Amino acid sequence: METSASYTTKDCMFFSSDERKWITKVRKLKQKFPDLVEIIREPEQNDGCIYAKVPVSWMKLNPPRQLSDEKRAELSARAKQIFTDS
């Protein structure tokens, strides 16, 4: 599996991936933002890899949330309360 992004300008990025989750995400973004996403090659035409042009500002790396044991217990109790009230 491979995913890559190449910046061409400060506003434009070319994105390619053969991973199913990214292919699905790019297609959904194209439906939602047709003026901002350009699918250049569909996986069926490109050896299983989608190739698209997207805004650079959409590129983010988000590490997993780090929770203390106390915060995790608090969130768990809150979720349980929500489900028991419904």
Backbone as XML, in Angstrom:
<?xml version="1.0"?>
<chain id="A" units="angstrom">
  <residue number="1" name="MET">
    <atom name="N" x="0.830" y="-1.174" z="0.000"/>
    <atom name="CA" x="0.000" y="0.000" z="0.000"/>
    <atom name="C" x="0.876" y="1.239" z="0.000"/>
  </residue>
  <residue number="2" name="GLU">
    <atom name="N" x="0.373" y="2.261" z="-0.691"/>
    <atom name="CA" x="1.140" y="3.496" z="-0.756"/>
    <atom name="C" x="0.204" y="4.686" z="-0.856"/>
  </residue>
  <residue number="3" name="THR">
    <atom name="N" x="0.547" y="5.742" z="-0.138"/>
    <atom name="CA" x="-0.173" y="7.007" z="-0.197"/>
    <atom name="C" x="0.866" y="8.106" z="-0.257"/>
  </residue>
  <residue number="4" name="SER">
    <atom name="N" x="0.644" y="9.084" z="-1.143"/>
    <atom name="CA" x="1.603" y="10.188" z="-1.232"/>
    <atom name="C" x="0.889" y="11.488" z="-1.552"/>
  </residue>
  <residue number="5" name="ALA">
    <atom name="N" x="1.539" y="12.581" z="-1.178"/>
    <atom name="CA" x="1.038" y="13.920" z="-1.468"/>
    <atom name="C" x="2.198" y="14.764" z="-1.947"/>
  </residue>
  <residue number="6" name="SER">
    <atom name="N" x="1.974" y="15.502" z="-3.023"/>
    <atom name="CA" x="3.008" y="16.373" z="-3.579"/>
    <atom name="C" x="2.446" y="17.782" z="-3.702"/>
  </residue>
  <residue number="7" name="TYR">
    <atom name="N" x="3.157" y="18.740" z="-3.124"/>
    <atom name="CA" x="2.752" y="20.135" z="-3.218"/>
    <atom name="C" x="3.293" y="20.730" z="-4.503"/>
  </residue>
  <residue number="8" name="THR">
    <atom name="N" x="2.449" y="21.442" z="-5.229"/>
    <atom name="CA" x="2.917" y="22.133" z="-6.424"/>
    <atom name="C" x="2.937" y="23.634" z="-6.211"/>
  </residue>
  <residue number="9" name="THR">
    <atom name="N" x="2.019" y="24.125" z="-5.405"/>
    <atom name="CA" x="1.981" y="25.535" z="-5.020"/>
    <atom name="C" x="1.573" y="25.573" z="-3.558"/>
  </residue>
  <residue number="10" name="LYS">
    <atom name="N" x="1.448" y="26.756" z="-2.994"/>
    <atom name="CA" x="1.015" y="26.845" z="-1.604"/>
    <atom name="C" x="-0.462" y="26.508" z="-1.436"/>
  </residue>
  <residue number="11" name="ASP">
    <atom name="N" x="-1.214" y="26.444" z="-2.529"/>
    <atom name="CA" x="-2.650" y="26.176" z="-2.461"/>
    <atom name="C" x="-3.058" y="24.811" z="-3.005"/>
  </residue>
  <residue number="12" name="CYS">
    <atom name="N" x="-2.209" y="24.183" z="-3.794"/>
    <atom name="CA" x="-2.585" y="22.963" z="-4.524"/>
    <atom name="C" x="-1.703" y="21.781" z="-4.124"/>
  </residue>
  <residue number="13" name="MET">
    <atom name="N" x="-2.348" y="20.629" z="-3.982"/>
    <atom name="CA" x="-1.618" y="19.410" z="-3.639"/>
    <atom name="C" x="-2.150" y="18.271" z="-4.509"/>
  </residue>
  <residue number="14" name="PHE">
    <atom name="N" x="-1.257" y="17.450" z="-5.021"/>
    <atom name="CA" x="-1.658" y="16.245" z="-5.726"/>
    <atom name="C" x="-1.545" y="15.081" z="-4.757"/>
  </residue>
  <residue number="15" name="PHE">
    <atom name="N" x="-2.602" y="14.296" z="-4.683"/>
    <atom name="CA" x="-2.721" y="13.216" z="-3.712"/>
    <atom name="C" x="-2.960" y="11.911" z="-4.465"/>
  </residue>
  <residue number="16" name="SER">
    <atom name="N" x="-2.232" y="10.866" z="-4.093"/>
    <atom name="CA" x="-2.473" y="9.563" z="-4.704"/>
    <atom name="C" x="-2.422" y="8.478" z="-3.635"/>
  </residue>
  <residue number="17" name="SER">
    <atom name="N" x="-3.252" y="7.462" z="-3.821"/>
    <atom name="CA" x="-3.279" y="6.355" z="-2.872"/>
    <atom name="C" x="-3.935" y="5.140" z="-3.496"/>
  </residue>
  <residue number="18" name="ASP">
    <atom name="N" x="-3.465" y="3.975" z="-3.055"/>
    <atom name="CA" x="-4.127" y="2.730" z="-3.450"/>
    <atom name="C" x="-4.875" y="2.119" z="-2.260"/>
  </residue>
  <residue number="19" name="GLU">
    <atom name="N" x="-4.944" y="2.856" z="-1.137"/>
    <atom name="CA" x="-5.643" y="2.366" z="0.045"/>
    <atom name="C" x="-7.136" y="2.676" z="-0.072"/>
  </residue>
  <residue number="20" name="ARG">
    <atom name="N" x="-7.948" y="1.663" z="0.162"/>
    <atom name="CA" x="-9.394" y="1.774" z="0.001"/>
    <atom name="C" x="-9.979" y="2.933" z="0.812"/>
  </residue>
  <residue number="21" name="LYS">
    <atom name="N" x="-9.527" y="3.139" z="2.063"/>
    <atom name="CA" x="-10.093" y="4.215" z="2.901"/>
    <atom name="C" x="-9.856" y="5.583" z="2.280"/>
  </residue>
  <residue number="22" name="TRP">
    <atom name="N" x="-8.706" y="5.801" z="1.655"/>
    <atom name="CA" x="-8.414" y="7.095" z="1.048"/>
    <atom name="C" x="-9.135" y="7.269" z="-0.269"/>
  </residue>
  <residue number="23" name="ILE">
    <atom name="N" x="-9.264" y="6.194" z="-1.021"/>
    <atom name="CA" x="-10.018" y="6.256" z="-2.280"/>
    <atom name="C" x="-11.455" y="6.662" z="-1.991"/>
  </residue>
  <residue number="24" name="THR">
    <atom name="N" x="-12.059" y="6.018" z="-0.989"/>
    <atom name="CA" x="-13.436" y="6.335" z="-0.608"/>
    <atom name="C" x="-13.543" y="7.774" z="-0.131"/>
  </residue>
  <residue number="25" name="LYS">
    <atom name="N" x="-12.590" y="8.204" z="0.687"/>
    <atom name="CA" x="-12.624" y="9.570" z="1.220"/>
    <atom name="C" x="-12.511" y="10.609" z="0.109"/>
  </residue>
  <residue number="26" name="VAL">
    <atom name="N" x="-11.610" y="10.418" z="-0.830"/>
    <atom name="CA" x="-11.445" y="11.370" z="-1.932"/>
    <atom name="C" x="-12.721" y="11.425" z="-2.770"/>
  </residue>
  <residue number="27" name="ARG">
    <atom name="N" x="-13.325" y="10.293" z="-3.038"/>
    <atom name="CA" x="-14.575" y="10.279" z="-3.818"/>
    <atom name="C" x="-15.694" y="11.018" z="-3.088"/>
  </residue>
  <residue number="28" name="LYS">
    <atom name="N" x="-15.807" y="10.830" z="-1.784"/>
    <atom name="CA" x="-16.837" y="11.541" z="-1.005"/>
    <atom name="C" x="-16.564" y="13.044" z="-0.996"/>
  </residue>
  <residue number="29" name="LEU">
    <atom name="N" x="-15.292" y="13.424" z="-0.851"/>
    <atom name="CA" x="-14.945" y="14.841" z="-0.882"/>
    <atom name="C" x="-15.254" y="15.460" z="-2.245"/>
  </residue>
  <residue number="30" name="LYS">
    <atom name="N" x="-15.055" y="14.710" z="-3.303"/>
    <atom name="CA" x="-15.374" y="15.188" z="-4.652"/>
    <atom name="C" x="-16.865" y="15.461" z="-4.782"/>
  </residue>
  <residue number="31" name="GLN">
    <atom name="N" x="-17.692" y="14.572" z="-4.198"/>
    <atom name="CA" x="-19.140" y="14.781" z="-4.245"/>
    <atom name="C" x="-19.541" y="16.013" z="-3.439"/>
  </residue>
  <residue number="32" name="LYS">
    <atom name="N" x="-18.913" y="16.195" z="-2.295"/>
    <atom name="CA" x="-19.275" y="17.289" z="-1.404"/>
    <atom name="C" x="-18.688" y="18.631" z="-1.851"/>
  </residue>
  <residue number="33" name="PHE">
    <atom name="N" x="-17.487" y="18.603" z="-2.426"/>
    <atom name="CA" x="-16.792" y="19.825" z="-2.845"/>
    <atom name="C" x="-16.321" y="19.704" z="-4.302"/>
  </residue>
  <residue number="34" name="PRO">
    <atom name="N" x="-17.242" y="19.648" z="-5.254"/>
    <atom name="CA" x="-16.840" y="19.420" z="-6.652"/>
    <atom name="C" x="-15.940" y="20.504" z="-7.242"/>
  </residue>
  <residue number="35" name="ASP">
    <atom name="N" x="-16.003" y="21.713" z="-6.697"/>
    <atom name="CA" x="-15.152" y="22.786" z="-7.225"/>
    <atom name="C" x="-13.737" y="22.756" z="-6.653"/>
  </residue>
  <residue number="36" name="LEU">
    <atom name="N" x="-13.538" y="22.034" z="-5.548"/>
    <atom name="CA" x="-12.226" y="22.007" z="-4.894"/>
    <atom name="C" x="-11.441" y="20.720" z="-5.129"/>
  </residue>
  <residue number="37" name="VAL">
    <atom name="N" x="-12.135" y="19.654" z="-5.501"/>
    <atom name="CA" x="-11.475" y="18.356" z="-5.699"/>
    <atom name="C" x="-11.573" y="17.968" z="-7.168"/>
  </residue>
  <residue number="38" name="GLU">
    <atom name="N" x="-10.446" y="17.645" z="-7.742"/>
    <atom name="CA" x="-10.411" y="17.158" z="-9.122"/>
    <atom name="C" x="-9.779" y="15.768" z="-9.117"/>
  </residue>
  <residue number="39" name="ILE">
    <atom name="N" x="-10.581" y="14.771" z="-9.469"/>
    <atom name="CA" x="-10.031" y="13.414" z="-9.595"/>
    <atom name="C" x="-9.445" y="13.298" z="-10.998"/>
  </residue>
  <residue number="40" name="ILE">
    <atom name="N" x="-8.152" y="13.141" z="-11.050"/>
    <atom name="CA" x="-7.450" y="13.091" z="-12.329"/>
    <atom name="C" x="-7.486" y="11.683" z="-12.906"/>
  </residue>
  <residue number="41" name="ARG">
    <atom name="N" x="-7.267" y="10.694" z="-12.053"/>
    <atom name="CA" x="-7.333" y="9.285" z="-12.470"/>
    <atom name="C" x="-8.077" y="8.485" z="-11.423"/>
  </residue>
  <residue number="42" name="GLU">
    <atom name="N" x="-9.036" y="7.713" z="-11.855"/>
    <atom name="CA" x="-9.751" y="6.779" z="-10.984"/>
    <atom name="C" x="-8.916" y="5.500" z="-10.853"/>
  </residue>
  <residue number="43" name="PRO">
    <atom name="N" x="-9.072" y="4.760" z="-9.768"/>
    <atom name="CA" x="-8.296" y="3.528" z="-9.576"/>
    <atom name="C" x="-8.461" y="2.521" z="-10.716"/>
  </residue>
  <residue number="44" name="GLU">
    <atom name="N" x="-9.644" y="2.478" z="-11.296"/>
    <atom name="CA" x="-9.901" y="1.532" z="-12.390"/>
    <atom name="C" x="-9.063" y="1.841" z="-13.629"/>
  </residue>
  <residue number="45" name="GLN">
    <atom name="N" x="-8.622" y="3.080" z="-13.761"/>
    <atom name="CA" x="-7.814" y="3.506" z="-14.912"/>
    <atom name="C" x="-6.333" y="3.637" z="-14.564"/>
  </residue>
  <residue number="46" name="ASN">
    <atom name="N" x="-5.986" y="3.396" z="-13.294"/>
    <atom name="CA" x="-4.646" y="3.753" z="-12.832"/>
    <atom name="C" x="-4.051" y="2.664" z="-11.933"/>
  </residue>
  <residue number="47" name="ASP">
    <atom name="N" x="-4.173" y="1.430" z="-12.319"/>
    <atom name="CA" x="-3.597" y="0.305" z="-11.562"/>
    <atom name="C" x="-4.013" y="0.296" z="-10.097"/>
  </residue>
  <residue number="48" name="GLY">
    <atom name="N" x="-5.266" y="0.678" z="-9.820"/>
    <atom name="CA" x="-5.794" y="0.622" z="-8.462"/>
    <atom name="C" x="-5.493" y="1.825" z="-7.594"/>
  </residue>
  <residue number="49" name="CYS">
    <atom name="N" x="-4.937" y="2.888" z="-8.184"/>
    <atom name="CA" x="-4.529" y="4.059" z="-7.410"/>
    <atom name="C" x="-5.327" y="5.289" z="-7.851"/>
  </residue>
  <residue number="50" name="ILE">
    <atom name="N" x="-5.928" y="5.993" z="-6.879"/>
    <atom name="CA" x="-6.619" y="7.246" z="-7.209"/>
    <atom name="C" x="-5.587" y="8.363" z="-7.243"/>
  </residue>
  <residue number="51" name="TYR">
    <atom name="N" x="-5.782" y="9.314" z="-8.142"/>
    <atom name="CA" x="-4.884" y="10.454" z="-8.270"/>
    <atom name="C" x="-5.764" y="11.690" z="-8.341"/>
  </residue>
  <residue number="52" name="ALA">
    <atom name="N" x="-5.598" y="12.607" z="-7.392"/>
    <atom name="CA" x="-6.495" y="13.751" z="-7.305"/>
    <atom name="C" x="-5.751" y="15.020" z="-6.924"/>
  </residue>
  <residue number="53" name="LYS">
    <atom name="N" x="-6.376" y="16.139" z="-7.250"/>
    <atom name="CA" x="-5.870" y="17.460" z="-6.888"/>
    <atom name="C" x="-6.787" y="18.011" z="-5.802"/>
  </residue>
  <residue number="54" name="VAL">
    <atom name="N" x="-6.212" y="18.396" z="-4.663"/>
    <atom name="CA" x="-6.990" y="18.893" z="-3.526"/>
    <atom name="C" x="-6.289" y="20.108" z="-2.918"/>
  </residue>
  <residue number="55" name="PRO">
    <atom name="N" x="-7.006" y="20.891" z="-2.094"/>
    <atom name="CA" x="-6.364" y="22.034" z="-1.436"/>
    <atom name="C" x="-5.319" y="21.589" z="-0.404"/>
  </residue>
  <residue number="56" name="VAL">
    <atom name="N" x="-4.208" y="22.285" z="-0.352"/>
    <atom name="CA" x="-3.145" y="21.991" z="0.605"/>
    <atom name="C" x="-3.655" y="22.119" z="2.039"/>
  </residue>
  <residue number="57" name="SER">
    <atom name="N" x="-4.550" y="23.049" z="2.284"/>
    <atom name="CA" x="-5.032" y="23.296" z="3.649"/>
    <atom name="C" x="-5.763" y="22.094" z="4.243"/>
  </residue>
  <residue number="58" name="TRP">
    <atom name="N" x="-6.119" y="21.110" z="3.427"/>
    <atom name="CA" x="-6.794" y="19.911" z="3.931"/>
    <atom name="C" x="-5.817" y="18.893" z="4.504"/>
  </residue>
  <residue number="59" name="MET">
    <atom name="N" x="-4.535" y="19.082" z="4.298"/>
    <atom name="CA" x="-3.537" y="18.130" z="4.776"/>
    <atom name="C" x="-3.302" y="18.327" z="6.266"/>
  </residue>
  <residue number="60" name="LYS">
    <atom name="N" x="-3.567" y="17.283" z="7.046"/>
    <atom name="CA" x="-3.371" y="17.350" z="8.492"/>
    <atom name="C" x="-2.850" y="16.013" z="8.988"/>
  </residue>
  <residue number="61" name="LEU">
    <atom name="N" x="-2.018" y="16.074" z="9.982"/>
    <atom name="CA" x="-1.578" y="14.878" z="10.691"/>
    <atom name="C" x="-2.076" y="15.019" z="12.117"/>
  </residue>
  <residue number="62" name="ASN">
    <atom name="N" x="-2.925" y="14.105" z="12.554"/>
    <atom name="CA" x="-3.504" y="14.181" z="13.884"/>
    <atom name="C" x="-3.106" y="12.963" z="14.704"/>
  </residue>
  <residue number="63" name="PRO">
    <atom name="N" x="-2.289" y="13.169" z="15.721"/>
    <atom name="CA" x="-1.933" y="12.030" z="16.578"/>
    <atom name="C" x="-3.141" y="11.616" z="17.416"/>
  </residue>
  <residue number="64" name="PRO">
    <atom name="N" x="-3.161" y="10.371" z="17.904"/>
    <atom name="CA" x="-4.266" y="9.928" z="18.743"/>
    <atom name="C" x="-4.333" y="10.755" z="20.033"/>
  </residue>
  <residue number="65" name="ARG">
    <atom name="N" x="-5.527" y="10.883" z="20.538"/>
    <atom name="CA" x="-5.748" y="11.633" z="21.766"/>
    <atom name="C" x="-5.144" y="10.893" z="22.955"/>
  </residue>
  <residue number="66" name="GLN">
    <atom name="N" x="-4.412" y="11.601" z="23.797"/>
    <atom name="CA" x="-3.822" y="11.014" z="24.995"/>
    <atom name="C" x="-4.691" y="11.380" z="26.189"/>
  </residue>
  <residue number="67" name="LEU">
    <atom name="N" x="-5.259" y="10.370" z="26.854"/>
    <atom name="CA" x="-6.132" y="10.607" z="27.999"/>
    <atom name="C" x="-5.529" y="10.010" z="29.263"/>
  </residue>
  <residue number="68" name="SER">
    <atom name="N" x="-5.674" y="10.753" z="30.357"/>
    <atom name="CA" x="-5.266" y="10.200" z="31.645"/>
    <atom name="C" x="-6.321" y="9.180" z="32.070"/>
  </residue>
  <residue number="69" name="ASP">
    <atom name="N" x="-5.985" y="8.330" z="33.021"/>
    <atom name="CA" x="-6.947" y="7.344" z="33.524"/>
    <atom name="C" x="-8.180" y="8.039" z="34.109"/>
  </residue>
  <residue number="70" name="GLU">
    <atom name="N" x="-7.966" y="9.168" z="34.780"/>
    <atom name="CA" x="-9.077" y="9.905" z="35.371"/>
    <atom name="C" x="-10.016" y="10.456" z="34.295"/>
  </residue>
  <residue number="71" name="LYS">
    <atom name="N" x="-9.435" y="11.049" z="33.251"/>
    <atom name="CA" x="-10.247" y="11.616" z="32.160"/>
    <atom name="C" x="-10.990" y="10.503" z="31.428"/>
  </residue>
  <residue number="72" name="ARG">
    <atom name="N" x="-10.333" y="9.374" z="31.204"/>
    <atom name="CA" x="-10.975" y="8.242" z="30.538"/>
    <atom name="C" x="-12.171" y="7.747" z="31.363"/>
  </residue>
  <residue number="73" name="ALA">
    <atom name="N" x="-12.010" y="7.657" z="32.698"/>
    <atom name="CA" x="-13.093" y="7.231" z="33.580"/>
    <atom name="C" x="-14.245" y="8.239" z="33.550"/>
  </residue>
  <residue number="74" name="GLU">
    <atom name="N" x="-13.893" y="9.513" z="33.534"/>
    <atom name="CA" x="-14.921" y="10.565" z="33.474"/>
    <atom name="C" x="-15.736" y="10.469" z="32.183"/>
  </residue>
  <residue number="75" name="LEU">
    <atom name="N" x="-15.056" y="10.319" z="31.060"/>
    <atom name="CA" x="-15.747" y="10.206" z="29.778"/>
    <atom name="C" x="-16.595" y="8.936" z="29.704"/>
  </residue>
  <residue number="76" name="SER">
    <atom name="N" x="-16.090" y="7.850" z="30.266"/>
    <atom name="CA" x="-16.836" y="6.595" z="30.290"/>
    <atom name="C" x="-18.115" y="6.746" z="31.100"/>
  </residue>
  <residue number="77" name="ALA">
    <atom name="N" x="-18.006" y="7.390" z="32.267"/>
    <atom name="CA" x="-19.183" y="7.596" z="33.114"/>
    <atom name="C" x="-20.203" y="8.487" z="32.410"/>
  </residue>
  <residue number="78" name="ARG">
    <atom name="N" x="-19.726" y="9.514" z="31.736"/>
    <atom name="CA" x="-20.624" y="10.416" z="31.004"/>
    <atom name="C" x="-21.346" y="9.672" z="29.876"/>
  </residue>
  <residue number="79" name="ALA">
    <atom name="N" x="-20.621" y="8.841" z="29.136"/>
    <atom name="CA" x="-21.240" y="8.068" z="28.047"/>
    <atom name="C" x="-22.276" y="7.091" z="28.607"/>
  </residue>
  <residue number="80" name="LYS">
    <atom name="N" x="-21.963" y="6.431" z="29.698"/>
    <atom name="CA" x="-22.913" y="5.494" z="30.300"/>
    <atom name="C" x="-24.175" y="6.218" z="30.732"/>
  </residue>
  <residue number="81" name="GLN">
    <atom name="N" x="-24.016" y="7.427" z="31.280"/>
    <atom name="CA" x="-25.159" y="8.226" z="31.723"/>
    <atom name="C" x="-26.035" y="8.613" z="30.518"/>
  </residue>
  <residue number="82" name="ILE">
    <atom name="N" x="-25.427" y="8.991" z="29.447"/>
    <atom name="CA" x="-26.170" y="9.360" z="28.227"/>
    <atom name="C" x="-26.977" y="8.169" z="27.723"/>
  </residue>
  <residue number="83" name="PHE">
    <atom name="N" x="-26.370" y="6.988" z="27.687"/>
    <atom name="CA" x="-27.068" y="5.805" z="27.167"/>
    <atom name="C" x="-28.164" y="5.323" z="28.115"/>
  </residue>
  <residue number="84" name="THR">
    <atom name="N" x="-28.005" y="5.502" z="29.400"/>
    <atom name="CA" x="-29.046" y="5.052" z="30.337"/>
    <atom name="C" x="-30.217" y="6.034" z="30.363"/>
  </residue>
  <residue number="85" name="ASP">
    <atom name="N" x="-29.953" y="7.323" z="30.033"/>
    <atom name="CA" x="-31.022" y="8.322" z="29.989"/>
    <atom name="C" x="-31.878" y="8.213" z="28.739"/>
  </residue>
  <residue number="86" name="SER">
    <atom name="N" x="-31.348" y="7.621" z="27.676"/>
    <atom name="CA" x="-32.097" y="7.578" z="26.414"/>
    <atom name="C" x="-33.072" y="6.458" z="26.337"/>
  </residue>
</chain>
